């Protein structure tokens, strides 16, 4: 398994600060960069654009608050990118 380089949460929850306070300590001694901030607006597009401003890597994996992913989801997504030696793939989606 491959840990993420960074996790960015943009929350539109009324309890966003309490959620941030609960999660932040989990990353204090971690190599994972963790950013958690209040959404500028309750909008999927606005929240994703807000999060994207903080991204430092080349590949972004978006998940939503109502989505469930398997533990190997990121590994499978990266496997597809890594097999593309010509650099033609620009996006991969999961179902």
C-alpha beads as a LAMMPS data file, in Angstrom:
LAMMPS data file: protein, C-alpha beads

95 atoms
94 bonds

1 atom types
1 bond types

-500.0 500.0 xlo xhi
-500.0 500.0 ylo yhi
-500.0 500.0 zlo zhi

Masses

1 110.0

Atoms # bond

1 1 1 0.000 0.000 0.000
2 1 1 1.097 3.459 -0.824
3 1 1 0.316 6.244 1.668
4 1 1 -0.785 9.611 0.303
5 1 1 1.652 12.511 0.176
6 1 1 -1.049 14.880 1.341
7 1 1 -4.673 14.914 2.417
8 1 1 -6.749 18.010 1.837
9 1 1 -10.239 18.328 3.297
10 1 1 -12.566 21.193 2.386
11 1 1 -15.592 20.798 4.599
12 1 1 -18.998 22.440 4.236
13 1 1 -20.177 20.862 7.484
14 1 1 -21.584 23.058 10.220
15 1 1 -19.187 21.174 12.529
16 1 1 -16.109 21.634 10.344
17 1 1 -13.969 23.102 13.140
18 1 1 -14.732 20.233 15.526
19 1 1 -13.936 17.754 12.757
20 1 1 -10.665 19.541 12.032
21 1 1 -9.746 19.557 15.733
22 1 1 -10.417 15.813 15.951
23 1 1 -8.471 14.831 12.809
24 1 1 -5.462 17.165 12.931
25 1 1 -3.698 15.374 15.815
26 1 1 -3.725 12.138 13.795
27 1 1 -1.227 13.727 11.378
28 1 1 1.068 15.592 13.795
29 1 1 3.878 13.027 13.597
30 1 1 3.132 11.911 10.083
31 1 1 4.911 12.440 6.782
32 1 1 1.478 13.150 5.284
33 1 1 0.763 16.841 4.756
34 1 1 -2.725 17.520 6.175
35 1 1 -4.871 20.527 5.356
36 1 1 -8.421 20.938 6.637
37 1 1 -10.383 24.105 6.000
38 1 1 -13.883 25.475 5.851
39 1 1 -15.508 25.523 2.434
40 1 1 -15.962 28.923 0.840
41 1 1 -19.352 27.663 -0.391
42 1 1 -21.422 24.477 -0.232
43 1 1 -20.695 23.385 -3.766
44 1 1 -18.865 20.342 -5.082
45 1 1 -17.134 22.405 -7.762
46 1 1 -16.180 25.245 -5.415
47 1 1 -14.882 22.818 -2.787
48 1 1 -12.808 20.840 -5.291
49 1 1 -11.345 24.021 -6.767
50 1 1 -10.566 25.289 -3.267
51 1 1 -8.781 22.030 -2.426
52 1 1 -6.880 21.966 -5.723
53 1 1 -5.171 25.256 -4.828
54 1 1 -3.285 23.374 -2.095
55 1 1 -2.222 20.344 -4.151
56 1 1 1.517 19.869 -4.621
57 1 1 1.523 16.590 -6.585
58 1 1 0.805 15.698 -10.190
59 1 1 -2.113 13.349 -9.525
60 1 1 -5.244 14.166 -7.526
61 1 1 -7.674 11.585 -6.178
62 1 1 -11.005 13.136 -5.226
63 1 1 -13.459 11.441 -2.896
64 1 1 -16.752 12.779 -1.617
65 1 1 -18.343 12.593 1.817
66 1 1 -20.825 9.976 0.617
67 1 1 -18.322 7.833 -1.270
68 1 1 -16.781 4.566 -0.152
69 1 1 -13.503 3.276 -1.584
70 1 1 -11.635 0.008 -1.232
71 1 1 -8.268 0.038 0.588
72 1 1 -6.428 -0.654 -2.688
73 1 1 -8.275 1.999 -4.707
74 1 1 -5.351 4.444 -4.871
75 1 1 -2.920 1.639 -5.731
76 1 1 -5.128 0.567 -8.628
77 1 1 -5.456 4.133 -9.894
78 1 1 -1.682 4.628 -9.741
79 1 1 -1.076 1.302 -11.493
80 1 1 -3.004 2.625 -14.496
81 1 1 -0.933 5.814 -14.622
82 1 1 2.338 3.929 -14.207
83 1 1 1.521 1.564 -17.066
84 1 1 0.982 4.548 -19.380
85 1 1 4.621 5.036 -20.406
86 1 1 3.611 7.348 -23.267
87 1 1 1.838 9.777 -20.901
88 1 1 -1.461 9.746 -22.789
89 1 1 -3.811 9.157 -19.847
90 1 1 -4.987 12.378 -18.214
91 1 1 -7.791 11.058 -16.043
92 1 1 -9.037 7.838 -14.471
93 1 1 -12.374 7.298 -12.760
94 1 1 -13.624 4.612 -10.438
95 1 1 -17.085 3.184 -9.922

Bonds

1 1 1 2
2 1 2 3
3 1 3 4
4 1 4 5
5 1 5 6
6 1 6 7
7 1 7 8
8 1 8 9
9 1 9 10
10 1 10 11
11 1 11 12
12 1 12 13
13 1 13 14
14 1 14 15
15 1 15 16
16 1 16 17
17 1 17 18
18 1 18 19
19 1 19 20
20 1 20 21
21 1 21 22
22 1 22 23
23 1 23 24
24 1 24 25
25 1 25 26
26 1 26 27
27 1 27 28
28 1 28 29
29 1 29 30
30 1 30 31
31 1 31 32
32 1 32 33
33 1 33 34
34 1 34 35
35 1 35 36
36 1 36 37
37 1 37 38
38 1 38 39
39 1 39 40
40 1 40 41
41 1 41 42
42 1 42 43
43 1 43 44
44 1 44 45
45 1 45 46
46 1 46 47
47 1 47 48
48 1 48 49
49 1 49 50
50 1 50 51
51 1 51 52
52 1 52 53
53 1 53 54
54 1 54 55
55 1 55 56
56 1 56 57
57 1 57 58
58 1 58 59
59 1 59 60
60 1 60 61
61 1 61 62
62 1 62 63
63 1 63 64
64 1 64 65
65 1 65 66
66 1 66 67
67 1 67 68
68 1 68 69
69 1 69 70
70 1 70 71
71 1 71 72
72 1 72 73
73 1 73 74
74 1 74 75
75 1 75 76
76 1 76 77
77 1 77 78
78 1 78 79
79 1 79 80
80 1 80 81
81 1 81 82
82 1 82 83
83 1 83 84
84 1 84 85
85 1 85 86
86 1 86 87
87 1 87 88
88 1 88 89
89 1 89 90
90 1 90 91
91 1 91 92
92 1 92 93
93 1 93 94
94 1 94 95
